[in-house]
Amino acid sequence: MEFYNKKVTETVKKDIREFLKQFDIRVTFCKRGWSCADGKNSKVRILFFKDRTVKGVWSDVFHELMHVICYRTEKYKNYHHGIFVRGKYSSKKTGKYIRKMGIRAEIYVDKKAQELMKIYFPDIPYITSYRTKEDRDWYRKWVERSYPLK
């Protein structure tokens, strides 16, 4: 079995923390929910449980790292600069914006994350997100649930 298909261990957490330090990013780990990034505070949360594979966790790390980089460089600025902060925008305005630009921003982030991971870890395959119809449908349903158009 390839090393990247093996289940994660606690030492992987240490490796992730050390890796993200070079980008001045703090990391927390969760057992439920999903991975996410907080670009404003330079933090990422990574879904981490015993049945996840090394490639799955590292793919999440690079995806969330790219969200922070996009925040810092203002790529898809409205998406990365507080679009998910409740009350900053009206729910209707937020919903319309996310429907228009959200999936584009996520696909952009994912492609750049894949490129960056190939530079740092060329032997670990990247698990893509938001590229299949199933993933895009999930995202659309999440947006509709989270930001309904009234």
Secondary structure, 3 states (H helix, E strand, C coil): CCHHHCECCHHHHHHHHHHHHCCCCEEEEECCCCCEEECCCCEEEEECCCCCEHHHHHHHHHHHHHHHHHHHHCCCHHHHCCCCCECCECHHHHHHHHHHHHHHHHHHHHHHHHHHHHHHCCCCCCCCCCCCHHHHHHHHHHHHHHCCCC
